[in-house]
């Protein structure tokens, strides 16, 4: 049986991916910050920790290594957003968004590398940053842009492994409650994103995967 690890499995997209992978017969390791009553019935294993803390991330991966020999599919689905123009934006919230969207990806991937299968597929959930160059979204757009660059370099470093940056269009998740924009009428549902992610995995798609 293949094993997948989903970082940010409690969120809309992460949970939808986990549920689909479970249906497809893939063992799921779910990484969450806190359980908080989330339905993680799709997970074979749950690890809790703060992605902004190196010690937490290392502990989470040690716990994972105690239960599995390798990870075949690794997905970074954690993320956060903030709406604030520069004059009103404080460093604490800026750092929070970067920790969720970029630094957490680096921390968890670095800690996960020893567990990645030789032909593992690494996926990051990104964004169409070229469409989001809007006032108030500097932290979100800058961090997602940096994630895209990071994923491109990682693809060159992880020889033999597949690396993808999945870029969904607007998705109907609680993110939209944090910004003063209307949800587009054609917004994807998390389950739609999950299906596209699974297709990308099945087909071995690498690089930018726009959905």
N, C-alpha and C positions, 0 to 999 in steps of 0.2 A: 504493500500500500504506500502511495506517495504521501508525503507530509508537507503541509503548507504552514507558514507562520505569517500571521496578519498583525501588523503593528497598528493599533488604533481600531481594534475589532469591535468596540462598543458603538462607534458612530454609524450613521446611516449607510454610507458606502461600505465601510469595513464589515459591518454586520451582514449586509446583503451578500457580500462576497463570501463570507464565512458560511452562510446558510447554503449558498449554491455549491460551494466546494464539498460540503458535507453530503449533499444530495448526490454529487458526482462520485462519491466514494473516496474522497481525499481526507486524510486525517488533518484536523485543524488545531493549531496552537494559537490561542487568542491572547494578544497582549493588550491590556487595558490599564488606564491609570487607577481607576477604582471600579469595583463592581457596581455599586449604586443601583442595584435592582435591575440592571440590564439583562435581557434575555440572551444568554450565551449558550443555549442548549445545543448549538451546532458544534461547540468546541469539545475536543477530546482532552485539552489541557488549557488552563488559564493561568497567565502570569500577570501579576500586578506591579506597577511601578511608575515613577515619574520620569518621563523621557528627558527632562531637563537636568537630571541628576546622574552622573556617571556611575556612582555606586549602585543605584537602583537598576540601571540598564545592565550592568555586569552581573548583578545578582539574578536578574530575570533570565539571562542567557545561561547562567550556571544551572538554574533550575530546569531550563529547557534541555540542556545537555544531559541531565540526569535521567531524562525520560525518552530521548530520541537520539539516534545516531547521526541523522542528517536531515537537512531541510531541502526539499526539492523546489518549492515555490515560496519565495519571500516577498511579501507585499507591504509597502509602507503606505498606509491609508490614514495616518494621523494628520491632523491639521487644525488650524485656527484662523480666524479672520478678525479684523478690527476696522471700524470706520472712525478715522480721526485725522483731521488736517494737521499739518506739521506744527502749527502754532499751538495746538491743543494736545499734541501727542507726547506722552511721557515715556521715558526710557523703559520703565517696567513693562508696560503693555507692548512696546516695540519688541523687547526681548522675548516676551511670552509668545508672540506670533512667530518670531524667528526660531525659537526653541521647538515649537510644534511643527513648523513647515520645513525647516532645514537642519538645525543642529540635532534634533531628535533623530532624523534620518541618518545622519553621519554616525551618531553614537550607537544606534542599534545595528546598523550595518557592520560597523567595525567590530562590534562584539559578536556578531553572527557569522562572520566570515569562516571561522574554523568549523562551523557546522554545515556550511553550504555544500551540497552535493557537487561533484565534479561538473555536472551539466545542469546545475541549478538555474532557475529563472528568477531574476530580481526585478521587481516592478515598483515604481514610485507613482503615486497618484498626483499628477501635476495640475496645471490649469492653462487656459489660453491667455497667457499674460499680455499678449499683444492687444487683446480686447479689453484689458482691465487697467489701462493707463489713465485712471481717473482720480481726481482729487479725493483724498480721504482713504485711499487704498494703498498708500505707499508701502507700508510694512508687508501687507499680504502679497502685493505684486512683486516687490523686490525679493522677498523670500522664495516665492515660487519660481522666479526667474533664476535665482541662484541654484535652486534645486535642479532645474533643467540643465544648467552648466555642470553641476556636480554629477548628475547621472551620466552625462556624455563622457566625462573623464573616467568615471567608475567603469564604464563599458570597456575602456581601453586597458584598465588595470586588471579586471577580473577575466583573464584569458580563459576561453573555453566555456564561459557562462553567458547566458543571455541577459541583457539588461534593457528594460523598456521604461519609457516615461509615458504613462497613460494620461491623455489630456481630454477629459470629458467637457462637454458644453455645460450649460447651467444644469444643476442637479437640485431637485427638491429635497433639501435637507434643512436642519435648524440654522445653518449658516445664514440663511436669508433673514432671520430674525435679528441679526446683528448689524445689518446694513440698511440704509434708507432707499433701497431699490425694490422695484416690483419683480416678483418671480416671473420670468418669461412664460407665456402660455404653453410653449413647446418644451419646457424643461424636462429633462430626463428624470426617471425615478431611480432610486438606488439599485433596484433589481435590474434595470436596464444596463447600468454601468457594470454590475456584476457579470452579466451575460457577456458583455463585450470583453471584459477582463479575462474571462474563462476562454473565450474564443482566441484571444491573443496568446494565451498560454498554450492552448492546443496547437495553434498554428506556428508557435515559436517566433512570434513577431518581436523585433527588437527596434531600438531607437524610439522615435516619436510615434506614438499610436494615438491618433486623434479619433474621438468617438462622439 
